[in-house]
Amino acid sequence: MIPASFEYFRPKAMGEAFALLEQHGEEAKILSGGQSLIPMMKLRLARPAYIIDINEIPGLRYVKEEDGYLKIGGLTHEADLEASALIQSKYPIILDTASLIADPQVRNMATVGGNLAHGDPANDHPATMLALNAQVIATGSHGQRAIPVKDFFLSLFTTALQHGEILTEIRIPIPPARSGGAYFKLERKVGDFATVGVAAQVTLDSNQACERAGIGLTNVGSTPIKAKKAEEFLRGKTLDEFHIKQAARLAVEDARPSPDLRGPAEYKAAMVKELTRRALTRARERT
Ligand SMILES: Cc1cc2nc3c(=O)[nH]c(=O)nc-3n(C[C@H](O)[C@H](O)[C@H](O)COP(=O)(O)OP(=O)(O)OC[C@H]3O[C@@H](n4cnc5c(N)ncnc54)[C@H](O)[C@@H]3O)c2cc1C
């Protein structure tokens, strides 16, 4: 439970952080809330020789609407999302997600940037960001690049971030009128990682048919999963019980659950179906 020794830096500007990351190469790790990195270091699953704590770099902690996007700064804490009037009033899917993560102590420290950058398929924000069609902004000494979240998660604990890049912002297109979303999570006990989680975001057209559906799945594969078959199926359909149930069946086809302490694969597949049904139903109610 005691991490291997490391050198600790607390840069006060982005340029300083980039220089440290470049100087120390692959042996350096960024620290945000420490809620995933520190436990991994204590278990010696991670042994970075250099820690670059980015918490004193100003301007990375905000939630705002600007230029057609909801913008969330990489260092925004889960508790900030829960307390945000904007999130509470306009983005219930994000409020659902943040408030189901761990417990208040963890949420006071953990950041949204860290939740995505960690690349853990059991984390909750990735599915929600997939449903919302979000982009991740990666900033490095080269400048900035926008990575669609659907291309961000490459394999278990591996993302499209390059060494030396800091996840500085998450951008979500502001949903048009007649949109709604929800996140449902099955957990063994309060505060646990998901046995299964499902995020659904829908937009209806003026005839009440589904114009766009985004569906993301948590912890049923080596990466967070976009349930493409269900999304495509719903386009143009009325979001009634019949079509929602068919979409829920299709979501299972994209899931790749494995058996573990949280249950057998068949059980998880059944839960994907049920939670997709619930998430789509709640999303429709919220449009
Ligand atoms: C008891 C407990 C329960 C938990 N339960 C849940 C849960 O139910 N759901 C859930 O989603 N999560 C859960 N977590 C995990 C935790 O919430 C997230 O993984 C956490 O939000 C990660 O963010 P952080 O800021 O703490 O990242 P850190 O731990 O600081 O970093 C995690 C990884 O991301 C990298 N990183 C961090 N920030 C950046 C950045 N801005 N740019 C580039 N790389 C970066 C770090 O180098 C590291 O590799 C739990 C954690 C604990 C301790």
The ligand as an ORCA input file, in Angstrom:
! r2SCAN-3c Opt
* xyz 0 1
  C     -13.077      4.286     -4.164
  C     -13.171      4.679     -5.619
  C     -14.325      4.415     -6.315
  C     -14.445      4.791     -7.654
  N     -15.630      4.552     -8.304
  C     -15.789      5.030     -9.563
  C     -17.039      4.911    -10.232
  O     -18.018      4.401     -9.718
  N     -17.119      5.398    -11.506
  C     -16.070      6.010    -12.126
  O     -16.217      6.463    -13.251
  N     -14.880      6.130    -11.507
  C     -14.718      5.653    -10.254
  N     -13.513      5.779     -9.624
  C     -12.357      6.247    -10.418
  C     -12.225      7.702    -10.437
  O     -13.415      8.396    -10.224
  C     -11.782      8.149    -11.797
  O     -10.940      7.314    -12.470
  C     -11.180      9.498    -11.602
  O     -12.212     10.382    -11.890
  C      -9.961      9.792    -12.398
  O      -9.763     11.181    -12.343
  P      -8.587     11.806    -11.478
  O      -8.676     13.253    -11.680
  O      -8.636     11.301    -10.100
  O      -7.353     11.202    -12.292
  P      -5.932     10.734    -11.765
  O      -6.061      9.595    -10.841
  O      -5.158     11.905    -11.307
  O      -5.316     10.226    -13.164
  C      -5.814      9.061    -13.798
  C      -5.010      8.813    -15.097
  O      -5.305      9.818    -16.059
  C      -4.143     10.600    -16.377
  N      -4.607     11.985    -16.401
  C      -5.311     12.610    -15.425
  N      -5.674     13.835    -15.814
  C      -5.190     14.004    -17.061
  C      -5.250     15.060    -18.012
  N      -5.919     16.201    -17.746
  N      -4.631     14.914    -19.201
  C      -3.987     13.748    -19.502
  N      -3.894     12.698    -18.655
  C      -4.502     12.822    -17.448
  C      -3.141     10.318    -15.269
  O      -1.803     10.428    -15.725
  C      -3.509      8.877    -14.905
  O      -2.918      7.982    -15.825
  C     -13.356      5.431     -8.299
  C     -12.184      5.706     -7.595
  C     -12.088      5.343     -6.265
  C     -10.824      5.666     -5.510
*
